[in-house]
Amino acid sequence: MHKHIQNKHPDKVDNITPSVKSKNVEILKKCKADTHYTCDICNSNFVKSSSLLRHRNTHLNEKPYCCHICGAKFQTSEHLNRHIEQLHYDRKKFHCVYCDQWFKSKPTRDEHLNIHTQARPFMCDICGRAFKQKASLYVHKKFHGDVFPFECRVCDKKFRRNGDLKVHQWIHSGERPYSCDICKKSFRLGQDLKRHYRTHGTYTCGDCNLSFDQMKSFKAHKKLHNNKT
């Protein structure tokens, strides 16, 4: 950045923060000229002085690149540009070849591909169970811990996940969101509805009297009627 200002905006050279300018000049003088630049903290070598200065920010946790929109700060200009494009300009440049979805970053797109390829690269280091998404692994590892941050206001029972608390609260409210398509009986849990479907044996459509041996086929058939209405 300093080199850019000197070359492109010589009248602005005096605006460079003196302490930052002098510190960088002192660092560069310590490096071997015309051969390589060595980090005085970890002794890593770099071909360019700009690479060295950018590297040193990782040690010092300095973030000299500031977003002009929200004020967020970053260690490198590349991270700043990515932040602006993805967050403020909402640019999605990475395409899924399976379902035509677009994503803001390559890592997000690559993780999404696991859904199509059935790859499970995220493994729990406690029990060895593997997952397609990093978020799924994060949620799973909560079950290995003893932290229960979600508490029911009615009975004071605590839960690891907010979703589990929500399902529990249906006990107090009487809500039953899962309804049988055949007899309209409702249930609090989805697994209870699945067990209930077995009591019907075959699944008969109330609109056309067609029967199905599997609930999955029956529900797909019911959607055909719903789409016509």
Steps between C-alpha positions, in 0.01 A plus 500: 500500500781739589679426172174563312454838668856602420463403132144610429432773756833665589321804639337275764818340633497718810157361592646156578498436872860578611521220756379238255723634221815509713435155645460343156812672365700378798378142447589503131848633567570194714423267209751383244481731200416357156493141628224440750318659792502322835239533771666614823244302702495152343787522243272420205641625168314694230589616150313830527509758775123539474460128572713537811300794631175318436639192677607697807142616551410139582742510794402843625127460427507834321208570267589804288236444229165655592164453325365837389142375537480339845839573657608136535879456498716234335863392490524485119347682207385165358289434810358852481404463133339163566304649790365786288405280205330230703335698778420839352473427127348151550700356211470124450767377261521129587258265328377152600503270196231276652216736597581841347539675837754782524720579801703795621816302577672189367522328843124541545436360151737207557332415830162510327623244244521244781121485495510373141811282521413353843850583623535536879831679565406647841571237769436522871827454689310352795282226351615485136163579346535687167286775347453674166483851647721673755191643668363148552822400674479810719146412609594135555792582731261681732367158601845409634506804728322583825386850405122555505442867411130474402257486793124448500321786678218272610677203662865618507618199297819577305613403151814510290324629187232760445315263266470242778360765731242598239380139463485463879285814535231337287431280804388808690321671209331186367618572148509199264651610166525152337170387348407166337391540137267202532305550824609855591622393842776732621821442693760703682801314356574399142617156611163442666327576171721250317410228749134591465509454122582132554162448665326576173674214315451627147460870433181588315447835332177664614465684170530212250507182719841390367698294754874498567723266698751768596436832670758673277313403184169595658618848599646560153161405353317737736714787374358443151152571632619801698665649192177476305303697758 
